[in-house]
Structures are given as C-alpha cells and as structure tokens.
Amino acid sequence: MIAYFLDSSALVKRYIPETGSTWVRQLTDPQIGNKLFIARITWVEVLSALARREREGSLTSTDRTLIVQRFRSGLNNQYQVIELDSTLAETAGQLVNQYPLRAYDAVQLASVLLLQTAFAMKPSTQLIFLTADDRLAAIAATMGLLTENPNYHP
C-alpha cells in the first residue's frame, strides 16, 4: 500500500489546474484507495492560496466557494489530518533552527516525519511526501524521506 503526505503546494493542484494537477488528481482519486495525509495547517494554506488567486483575478468568487466546499469534503471524508500539538511544534522549531525553512514548511515537514516514524513499523506501506517546493523536497530527502514533486509530472 502507498500512503501520501501532501503539503499545501501539492494539494492545491488537486483543486486548481496547473502543472501536475492531473497526476495529483489521479493519486488522490478515492477509487484508487491511497491513504492521504495532510497537516492541519494545510487548511489555512490552501484557503490562503485560493483567496490570493481570487484577489488576483485568476479565480472567481463562485469557483473559490465551490473549491472550498470540495476541499472541506475531502478534509472531512478522505484526508487523515495530522494535528499540531506541542511535540510537533517543538520538532518544527528544531527544524527551522537546522534548515532554511519557513515556519509552515517546518510544520509540514515535522508532520511527515511523525508519519515516517509510524510507518517504519509497517514495512508493507510506503510513505511518499508530495511537495511542489524543490527546497523542501531536498531537505526532506536528506532526512531519508521519499519525495515526489508534482511539477515533474505534467
């Protein structure tokens, strides 16, 4: 079985057409049955990306509303959400001291590292970190995570 942790830069591609969207939609199709994980902060980051696109005129208010509804449905029914707690916050804090990461990127990375530890006990499940951020992917790879960038799957 394959499990995917999607950061915001990867997940937004499920809802907004851009490079890698078709690939992300295939991986996240409920009929495929992949396990999908996201961090709780992904809700805020994706809403921010949608609001920015509406302000810039590349997304209508109606489209944004529909996308938010679809995203909320996925959040409630398909994604397994990694909650931000004190342990995760401490790990993210350590990561920003070690690597050139933005705060939310550190939380995303701390979340997938938490999952990596849990999946180490399940050798039958492969965990892949999906991010469209090359710098974050490179840091994750140095930490032993399997990574994929949707931008390389047009």
Secondary structure, 3 states (H helix, E strand, C coil): CEEEEECHHHHHHHHCCCCCHHHHHHHHCCCCCCEEEEECCHHHHHHHHHHHHHHHCCCCHHHHHHHHHHHHHHHHHCEEEECCCHHHHHHHHHHHHHCCCCHHHHHHHHHHHHHHHHHCCCCCCEEEEECCCHHHHHHHHHCCCEEECHHHCC
